[in-house]
Amino acid sequence: MNSEYEDSEKWHKDLLYRMATPIKGVRPRVISDELAADLDEYLAFRHLFRSIYGFELKGDRIDHLSEKFDSVSKKFTQEIRKFLRYLKKEAGLVK
């Protein structure tokens, strides 16, 4: 693997965890630590999927991720909406 690809993979993970970190005096966290960990599982799977042939994938891992997808996507939607409400309030668009 070339270093540009590795940097790209690291960049995605860094961004994910920066979103879970509040910046004092600037913004609250965008997503919870729990959601970041859940999303990290999908990010790791994506990396694995892109790096190996399909026959090497483990069915139990795919089952696990597919079973929790609905709850993770619902949690993601709720937390992003909460953050957007914060942004609108800060911008004076809502009370």
C-alpha positions in Angstrom: 0.0 0.0 0.0 1.2 3.5 -0.8 1.5 6.0 2.0 -1.1 8.3 0.4 -3.8 5.5 0.8 -2.7 4.9 4.4 -2.9 8.6 5.2 -6.4 8.6 3.6 -7.6 5.8 5.8 -6.1 7.4 8.9 -7.7 10.7 7.9 -11.2 9.2 8.0 -10.7 7.7 11.4 -9.2 10.9 12.8 -12.2 12.9 11.5 -14.6 10.4 13.1 -13.0 10.9 16.5 -12.6 14.6 16.1 -16.4 14.7 15.6 -16.7 13.0 19.0 -14.5 15.6 20.7 -16.0 18.9 22.0 -14.0 22.0 21.3 -14.3 24.2 24.4 -15.7 27.6 23.5 -16.3 26.6 19.9 -18.7 23.7 19.7 -20.0 20.7 21.5 -19.2 17.2 20.2 -21.0 16.4 17.0 -21.5 12.7 17.8 -21.2 10.7 21.0 -18.2 8.4 21.8 -20.6 5.4 21.6 -21.7 6.4 18.0 -18.1 7.1 17.0 -17.1 3.6 18.1 -20.1 2.1 16.2 -19.2 4.0 13.1 -15.5 3.0 13.5 -16.7 -0.7 13.1 -18.1 0.2 9.7 -15.0 2.2 8.8 -12.8 -0.8 9.7 -15.1 -3.1 7.6 -14.9 -0.8 4.7 -11.1 -0.8 4.9 -11.1 -4.6 5.1 -13.5 -5.0 2.2 -11.5 -2.7 0.0 -8.3 -4.5 0.9 -9.2 -8.2 0.4 -11.1 -10.5 -1.8 -14.8 -11.1 -0.9 -14.2 -14.8 -0.2 -12.1 -13.9 2.8 -14.9 -11.9 4.5 -16.3 -13.5 7.6 -20.1 -14.0 7.5 -20.5 -13.5 11.3 -19.0 -10.0 11.0 -21.2 -9.0 8.1 -24.2 -10.4 10.1 -23.3 -8.4 13.1 -22.9 -5.1 11.2 -26.1 -5.6 9.2 -28.1 -6.4 12.3 -27.0 -3.2 14.1 -27.2 -1.0 11.0 -30.7 0.3 11.6 -30.0 1.3 15.2 -26.7 2.9 14.3 -28.2 4.9 11.4 -31.1 6.0 13.6 -28.6 7.1 16.3 -26.5 8.9 13.7 -29.6 10.8 12.4 -30.7 11.8 15.9 -27.2 13.1 16.9 -26.7 15.0 13.7 -30.1 16.6 14.0 -29.2 17.6 17.6 -26.0 19.2 16.4 -27.8 21.0 13.6 -30.3 22.4 16.1 -27.3 23.7 18.1 -25.8 25.4 15.0 -29.2 27.0 14.1 -29.5 28.3 17.7 -26.0 29.7 17.6 -26.7 31.4 14.2 -29.8 32.9 15.7 -32.1 31.0 13.4 -34.2 29.5 16.2 -34.8 30.4 19.9 
